[in-house]
Amino acid sequence: MTNTQGSEYTKLADVYDTLMEDVDYGLWADFIDVLMLQHHPDPQTVLELACGTGSLSYALRQIDDYRILATDKSHEMIAKARKKKDKSNNAIQFQVMDFLDININRTFDVVVSIFDSINYLQSADEVQQFLSQTQKVLAPNSLLIFDFTTPKNSVKSIDYLDDEEGYTDDGYRFIRESSYNPDKQIHTNSFKIEELADDQETVIQQYRETHQQRAYTLQQMLDIINESTYNIRAKYDGFDFEEADEQSLRITMVLQCPNTQ
Ligand SMILES: C[S@@+](CC[C@H](N)C(=O)[O-])C[C@H]1O[C@@H](n2cnc3c(N)ncnc32)[C@H](O)[C@@H]1O
């Protein structure tokens, strides 16, 4: 057995969809779709950032004829996303791209990023960089929609995230260890991913990946956004249309580009 230390979302890409099998991306896409229609007069083009294996984009395409470019920093996640593409679904383009270095020469009606991806940004400066990079691909009045998780969520979720174990259909076992440092607001997830022999017991190879995300309070995120030129259209509590507050576990922000940039 060999131990291999990988960077984020390399080997995890092989088990990601199993890890997420309880996540209802259809419901999440319905929520994002309503937000787009509520806050934009005629959304047609969508750029997804940190799309992972593309589940949100595929679900959005089921709802409407959106023209979607879905991007992620991880080559492995994008490869998985492309593999899920069937013949009827050529309407989504996939591209490897770091959302801190956006290099696309056109604008979109909506830029969206879900599922804690922004929490990978570990400082206010990085979030600022994200906000200014996204403005490169938004026209006046276009929307930026993203969610982030809060320290309350990290404290609450540790119990069920820590020691989580699962198996994929194609011979992998994974174990997640999860911890949270409340002083630094840093949530660490360490994954052990084992490639199993046909007997489903013998470990052929073992991989490890460690992920660190920063939890932000609502006020911290508002302070960062208020330094940018974005207008805040709305802030929602989880998947509800209730306004987020300091008790919220996950917050979805809807920002709008100013009329003139
Ligand atoms: C928790 S996953 C969410 C994936 C997807 N949005 C979903 O809902 O399943 C976080 C994703 O963020 C991506 N990511 C992290 N930092 C990134 C960056 N700087 N630029 C682009 N993608 C990034 C990772 O590669 C990973 O696919």
PDBQT file of the ligand as one rigid body, heavy atoms in Angstrom, charges set to zero:
ROOT
HETATM    1  C1  LIG A 301     -17.469  22.042  -1.628  1.00  0.00    +0.000 C 
HETATM    2  S1  LIG A 301     -16.987  21.936  -3.298  1.00  0.00    +0.000 S 
HETATM    3  C2  LIG A 301     -18.460  22.554  -4.081  1.00  0.00    +0.000 C 
HETATM    4  C3  LIG A 301     -18.564  22.115  -5.513  1.00  0.00    +0.000 C 
HETATM    5  C4  LIG A 301     -19.888  22.433  -6.184  1.00  0.00    +0.000 C 
HETATM    6  N1  LIG A 301     -20.166  23.861  -6.149  1.00  0.00    +0.000 N 
HETATM    7  C5  LIG A 301     -21.016  21.664  -5.554  1.00  0.00    +0.000 C 
HETATM    8  O1  LIG A 301     -22.006  22.284  -5.167  1.00  0.00    +0.000 OA
HETATM    9  O2  LIG A 301     -20.946  20.444  -5.464  1.00  0.00    +0.000 OA
HETATM   10  C6  LIG A 301     -15.859  23.273  -3.449  1.00  0.00    +0.000 C 
HETATM   11  C7  LIG A 301     -15.299  23.443  -4.855  1.00  0.00    +0.000 C 
HETATM   12  O3  LIG A 301     -14.589  24.679  -4.878  1.00  0.00    +0.000 OA
HETATM   13  C8  LIG A 301     -13.526  24.528  -5.776  1.00  0.00    +0.000 C 
HETATM   14  N2  LIG A 301     -12.589  25.626  -5.527  1.00  0.00    +0.000 N 
HETATM   15  C9  LIG A 301     -11.926  25.918  -4.374  1.00  0.00    +0.000 A 
HETATM   16  N3  LIG A 301     -11.153  27.008  -4.544  1.00  0.00    +0.000 NA
HETATM   17  C10 LIG A 301     -11.350  27.421  -5.826  1.00  0.00    +0.000 A 
HETATM   18  C11 LIG A 301     -10.829  28.490  -6.606  1.00  0.00    +0.000 A 
HETATM   19  N4  LIG A 301      -9.936  29.360  -6.094  1.00  0.00    +0.000 N 
HETATM   20  N5  LIG A 301     -11.254  28.633  -7.884  1.00  0.00    +0.000 NA
HETATM   21  C12 LIG A 301     -12.143  27.758  -8.414  1.00  0.00    +0.000 A 
HETATM   22  N6  LIG A 301     -12.649  26.700  -7.740  1.00  0.00    +0.000 NA
HETATM   23  C13 LIG A 301     -12.264  26.538  -6.456  1.00  0.00    +0.000 A 
HETATM   24  C14 LIG A 301     -12.981  23.142  -5.481  1.00  0.00    +0.000 C 
HETATM   25  O4  LIG A 301     -12.153  22.650  -6.498  1.00  0.00    +0.000 OA
HETATM   26  C15 LIG A 301     -14.299  22.391  -5.307  1.00  0.00    +0.000 C 
HETATM   27  O5  LIG A 301     -14.725  21.797  -6.519  1.00  0.00    +0.000 OA
ENDROOT
TORSDOF 0
